[in-house]
Amino acid sequence: MVKGIRFLKGHGTENDFVILPDPDGLLELSAAQVALLCDRRAGLGADGVLRVVRAEAHPEAKPHAATAGWFMDYRNADGSIAEMCGNGVRVFARYLVQAGLAEPGDLAVATRAGIRRVRVPAEGDVTVDMGRALLPGPETGIEVAVGERHWPAHNVNMGNPHAVAFVEDLADAGDLYTAPEVTPAAVYPEGVNVEFVVDRGPRHVAMRVHERGSGETRSCGTGTCAVMVATARRDGVDPAVTGEPATYTVDVPGGRLVITERPDGGIEMTGPAVILAEGELDADWLARV
Ligand SMILES: N[C@@H](CCC[C@H](N)C(=O)O)C(=O)O
């Protein structure tokens, strides 16, 4: 008889997650257990894990409990902790609504990067207020390298760190089986997500990403926001100056996200969030790690 741990599987533009409902925060997961869950052969397979915990029941989220009822405990596929996951927060919010834990409409989710406000219609795309992008600099001197090739990169922080490089062709990034080298390494003491970007048309780009802790993924929500801001500034577009919102379409291997920067600097990301399966894990199997 399987002693079960309930799980669901979901994705946002094919950035895929194991969702673990754990309202009372009782499920302590080691990095090795998260890595096993995310293993595509020995486990369920995913780019990351979303543990769904009541904010009240998690020490990092308790201060936010009056505003946000639920905490997204996000882990990368290697078990490392990240501050924020843009595709993850859409899927997390879709799960809350689908499970009857939140009403369709506007809701607040606590993350390690702070509270994120999410608009979840009963059906269709989900919109997240991703907060402001920080451009911590240096403005020049950061480089991303793959083999012999290297490109200047832009440092954009969306709650988590990104290095954005404009390239001629997305194939220039190579197979991305290993992490691109980013220098100077001291700019990113906690590691970095790396985006490679090409133009597709007016206010329309495409990207590939190598994620810290997960490798190449089919999409990265925070990455698309970082790319939007880096591209807008390259294009001389700054909503804080013009007073007009700016919208960019960002294509990723797993689909398309639409990113709008408002004159107040807030960034909104809109895209799909899909829950596709539900089941029970063998708790003994997980405990053996
Ligand atoms: N896929 C995510 C980002 C997940 C975290 C990232 N790998 C990190 O370590 O910062 C997204 O959709 O934003």
The ligand as a Gaussian input file, in Angstrom:
#p B3LYP/6-31G(d) Opt

LIG

0 1
 N       11.817000      29.506000     -14.362000
 C       11.706000      30.584000     -13.485000
 C       12.917000      31.035000     -12.740000
 C       13.318000      29.990000     -11.714000
 C       14.432000      30.415000     -10.800000
 C       15.762000      30.545000     -11.479000
 N       16.243000      29.311000     -12.034000
 C       16.767000      31.092000     -10.454000
 O       17.538000      30.312000      -9.861000
 O       16.760000      32.305000     -10.234000
 C       10.854000      31.722000     -14.021000
 O        9.893000      31.400000     -14.747000
 O       11.061000      32.870000     -13.664000

